[in-house]
């Protein structure tokens, strides 16, 4: 080799060693490294001294090499292999080795290129494929021409189509027909404009079934910005839609009755009333069709009004079937119901084959003293008529009877005025006077008594254990019990006496010219008659008792307010003694003793909060606590809430107790934050009195803001306070409660609906309030391990909560078996003595 060539070779080799971004090794004929560059040290993560004199082969793993087929020089070698860095990490590299002859001696130059990025790219590609194949959400990929190029297994499960059946086809094969061209035009306009679209859409499975889904469409673009693919991700929202439908259905039942009352008040003739009621029962009762028939000589029902929601050519029951069903009810004078799925041809009603699953019912109504006709309704669903709907339809039939009687009066204007006056003065359920009418009568008799020194008495009656009746048998049975009690009270009144529904299951009797002894005697007769009269409702025979308080003017009070306080205290004493008894005001002053203890405790800071833990049922971690009121007597005896809360409510002290407890909880929260304790939520109870006071709630909000500045618990990061509300606290004015709470909710307070499962209007609160937590009624919780029906109810509550994004909490857990059962039913959190007793704050 010429000297010039050697110099040129040395120059190129020096340049390569200095500037190459790959590892460069100069090897002798045995493969021993003679010289290397800085990149070799970087790639192999070692010092140059560790390379000099070592074999390049020693840095390669035992994995087989893969020669490159494009190596053309006979004195060179190109291959791919895995190498090991100095720290033990393996990586893929491309190696090129070429021989060089210098001064008669052969050396080799090896160039090693780190290809680990290629393996990482392959890993990411495999990971993406795995995510695509194993996603629980259905994924569909289309090309720029909107032809399907890939679907995953979840798509196949959701639609029923196998991948080969849809590859190459348009997604239009999934269209349900529920959306028009304008809908899809807007959809694709949004996709092209923003690169994505998401929303609710109805699609069709391979078997023809239509289902709702939540769909997200995104576009994929190349480097030039051109669309190459569309990616659609969707999941079935059928369960969520069904949950929403259940909630809407329950709400609509109560709306229907209001609409019928409106129809009764506004319609000017029977035909307009009949047509309006048919429409209302179908639209609000989710029925297929409704008919009204009236009896004509010779006692043959004639259809006079009808309304139907039947679609898509669905068969309607023949008129003969309607007349036959109506006649059965008219002759019996009672409702006749046939549930779909029963043998519909076993009775006299004959339905066409296409209507074999129809449920049918006929509800007779009167005109005067005679049965005049029937309301006939039909539903597509088997076993459709539950207790709520049957109760609603009976009430509608009763309203028809009332309306017909009104139409028969002298003029329609007089009839409507009479109905309006009656509804204003009388309770719609019991027919007794409303509270406002009794209050007006009391004001008149009190003014007369003050002027003439005459006496009068009040009797306050409360049905014992009425909540248990409602919870056990349902509100329809509870309503029947109230109606029965009202009949007994009305029959017991003398000429001149007045009785009205005071609220809930409470009744107030106004007894003019009646002293305390006569009042006690009269109330005792009412108590005995209630206790000894069996009530047959819904296939059940019930016995109801009552607690009664009596107060007399002027002996027990000089003002109406004083008298009401005393009669309320007497009723409270009757309850405290076990119920089913009559007590006169002043005979048992225990409620006032308790009231005095409460007042003294409020004045001396001895109303304190006791915190009971709330835990996650999944892992037992304490996630929150509820602060319960405790009253500390001067001797150190601690009274729990059950011993004084009811008295505080009767004496108007409950709102002040709430304020004291909430203030203590706020201070304890500040102390926990400053002590760096684990963050938890703090539940506090809010009474009806507190919720009605907008100014008090505003002051509470200001306190929260002030302490938030001290602790950093501001609106942005969320406050740890949860306000527990029962439906009793919202019965009077739900809209006002919501309006008063809005500033607190905007700041970050959350709402828990307490005693869920015990009230008839809880669903309305879920619809109207931003509820974050459902606290399940304790009486349900204690029966979960022994009553399958209760377990099913709790499971449905859990599912409803999850569908609405609400955390469910079970109260009153006293054993591990109960906790395990609730966890199995998907309840989120638990509270009770099993996890810890209420502990007084330091």
Secondary structure as UniProt FT lines:
FT   HELIX           3..19
FT   STRAND          23..27
FT   TURN            29..30
FT   STRAND          32..36
FT   HELIX           38..44
FT   HELIX           48..50
FT   TURN            51..53
FT   HELIX           56..59
FT   STRAND          66..67
FT   TURN            69..70
FT   TURN            74..75
FT   STRAND          76..84
FT   TURN            86..87
FT   STRAND          90..102
FT   TURN            103..104
FT   STRAND          105..114
FT   HELIX           116..134
FT   STRAND          138..143
FT   TURN            144..145
FT   STRAND          147..151
FT   HELIX           153..159
FT   HELIX           163..166
FT   TURN            167..168
FT   HELIX           171..174
FT   HELIX           181..194
FT   STRAND          196..204
FT   TURN            206..207
FT   STRAND          210..221
FT   TURN            223..224
FT   STRAND          227..236
FT   HELIX           238..266
FT   HELIX           270..285
FT   STRAND          289..296
FT   TURN            297..299
FT   STRAND          300..308
FT   TURN            312..313
FT   HELIX           319..332
FT   STRAND          336..338
FT   TURN            344..345
FT   HELIX           353..355
FT   TURN            356..357
FT   STRAND          359..367
FT   TURN            368..369
FT   STRAND          370..379
FT   HELIX           387..407
FT   HELIX           412..425
FT   TURN            428..430
FT   HELIX           435..452
FT   STRAND          456..463
FT   TURN            464..465
FT   HELIX           466..473
FT   HELIX           475..492
FT   TURN            495..496
FT   STRAND          498..503
FT   TURN            504..505
FT   STRAND          506..512
FT   HELIX           516..531
FT   STRAND          534..537
FT   TURN            538..539
FT   STRAND          540..543
FT   STRAND          546..553
FT   TURN            554..555
FT   HELIX           560..576
FT   TURN            577..578
FT   STRAND          581..584
FT   TURN            585..586
FT   HELIX           590..603
FT   TURN            604..605
FT   STRAND          607..616
FT   TURN            617..619
FT   STRAND          622..632
FT   TURN            634..635
FT   STRAND          638..639
FT   HELIX           641..643
FT   HELIX           645..650
FT   TURN            651..652
FT   HELIX           654..674
FT   TURN            675..676
FT   STRAND          681..685
FT   HELIX           688..691
FT   HELIX           694..711
FT   TURN            715..717
FT   STRAND          721..725
FT   HELIX           727..730
FT   HELIX           734..747
FT   STRAND          750..756
FT   TURN            760..761
FT   HELIX           762..768
FT   STRAND          771..776
FT   HELIX           778..781
FT   TURN            782..786
FT   HELIX           788..803
FT   TURN            804..805
FT   STRAND          807..810
FT   HELIX           816..824
FT   TURN            825..826
FT   STRAND          829..831
FT   TURN            833..835
FT   STRAND          839..840
//
